[in-house]
Each structure stands twice: as C-alpha cells, then as structure tokens.
C-alpha cells in the first residue's frame, strides 16, 4: 500500500470512530428521552466534547493531507467529503446533546405518555438511527445504491414532524397549563427533524465522493 493510500485509510478510520460515537449518542438520546433516564442523559452531555475533538482533528488531518499530497479526482473528493461529513456529524452530536439537556432539565416529564406516543417520537428516533447507520455502511462499502432509501426516510421524518404540529396544537388547546412544556417538546422534535436533514446531507456527500455527482439543492450533474 502506498503511503498516501495509508494516510487516506487512517482518515477513513478516524471518521468511522467519530461516526460510531455519534450513533451511540443518538441511540442513548432515544433511550434517555423515552425512559426519562437523567443519568444516561448526563453521560451523553459529558461525551459531547469527544465529538467536538474528533471534528477538529479530522479537519486538521484533512487539511494537512491536501497541503502535503495535492490530491486529485476521487482522492480529493474523499477528503473534501470527510471534512463536510465530520462537520455534519458534529451537528448531529449537538442535537443529541440537546435532547439530553431536555431530559436533564426534568421540568416537563409529566406530559402524558399517550401524547408522546401520538407524536411518534420513538418512530422518529428509529428512522434517524437507521438513516445514520445506512450512511455509515454506504461510505464503508462505497455503495450508493441505498441513497434513495435514506432520502425517503428523511421524507418520513418530515411527515412525522409536520403531523406533530397538529397533535401538539390539539393537546395544548385542551391542556393550556402545559404550553411551556409543549413549546419545549416542539423544539426537541424540531431537533430530530434537523438530524434527518443532516443525514440527507451526509448521503449527498457520499454520492459526490463515490459517483462524482452533485445532489444538493436538487442539482444532478
């Protein structure tokens, strides 16, 4: 293996480690929210700095690779994509921490379980975890056939998000004493919707790296 190939392999291993950490953060955010598990939420918050550290290191290592080896074609696309993917993973880590902070605040835990079920928040989490896992596999295998499936799941997350507006509106009309908590819950659901958008951004970067195609903003070239 050439030295440059070894360096690229090490960059990919760094992003894989960051990816596994962020996926773990998202899975734990789901469990901490559904079970009101404050200790688990604190663990998520304490691990957020590790996510930030990964982003800084990957950025630095990618910039050094470009400066030292002047990559072209697919190697350049890979390094550029890794920079954007690490930044996007860091944002997903931020949102997972935001869910954890919601649990730690523990001031809105008495919203009825029936309302939480109607909002289908668990289903939103499951879609997002599946999207992030599928993106990981797509990059590992350099296979973009699953990209359409991932983007379709983002549409599903968007539908759940828009449905939640009506469900929460009806709930708060019946229970006006919970308006503050309802707004906090809406912000949490909005974070989940944004995670879906970020997963779509990741798969667009993978398609750019593997297939040299641009999908963002509806552009295909």
RAGIDA-V895316 format. One record per backbone hydrogen bond with DSSP energy under -1.0 kcal/mol. NH is the residue of the N-H (numbers start at 1). CO is the residue of the C=O. If there is no record, write none. Layout:
BEGIN
NH_CO / NH_CO
END
This chain:
BEGIN
6_2 / 7_3 / 8_4 / 9_5 / 10_6 / 11_7 / 12_8 / 13_9 / 14_10 / 15_11 / 16_12 / 17_13 / 18_14 / 19_15 / 20_16 / 21_17 / 22_18 / 23_19 / 24_20 / 25_21 / 26_22 / 27_23 / 28_24 / 29_25 / 30_26 / 31_27 / 32_28 / 33_29 / 34_30 / 35_31 / 37_32 / 38_36 / 41_37 / 42_38 / 43_39 / 44_40 / 45_41 / 46_42 / 47_43 / 51_47 / 52_48 / 53_49 / 54_50 / 55_51 / 56_52 / 57_53 / 58_54 / 59_55 / 60_56 / 61_57 / 62_58 / 63_59 / 64_60 / 65_61 / 66_62 / 67_63 / 68_64 / 69_65 / 70_66 / 75_72 / 77_73 / 78_74 / 79_75 / 80_76 / 81_77 / 82_78 / 83_79 / 84_80 / 85_81 / 86_82 / 87_83 / 88_84 / 89_85 / 90_86 / 91_87 / 92_88 / 93_89 / 94_90 / 95_91 / 96_92 / 97_93 / 98_94 / 99_95 / 100_96 / 101_97 / 102_98 / 103_99 / 104_100 / 105_101 / 116_112 / 117_113 / 118_114 / 119_115 / 120_117 / 121_116 / 124_120 / 125_121 / 126_122 / 127_123 / 128_124 / 129_125 / 130_126 / 131_127 / 132_128 / 133_129 / 134_130 / 135_131 / 136_132 / 137_133 / 138_134 / 139_135 / 140_136 / 141_137 / 143_138 / 147_144 / 150_146 / 151_147 / 152_148 / 153_149 / 154_150 / 155_151 / 156_152 / 157_153 / 158_154 / 159_155 / 160_156 / 161_157 / 162_158 / 163_159 / 164_160 / 167_163 / 168_164 / 169_165 / 170_166 / 171_167 / 172_168 / 173_169 / 174_170 / 175_171 / 178_175 / 179_176 / 182_178 / 183_179 / 184_180 / 185_181 / 186_182 / 187_183 / 188_184 / 189_185 / 190_186 / 191_187 / 192_188 / 193_189 / 194_190 / 195_191 / 196_192 / 197_193 / 198_194 / 199_195 / 200_196 / 201_197 / 202_198 / 203_199 / 204_200 / 205_201 / 206_202 / 207_203 / 208_204 / 209_205 / 210_206 / 211_207 / 213_207 / 218_215 / 219_216
END
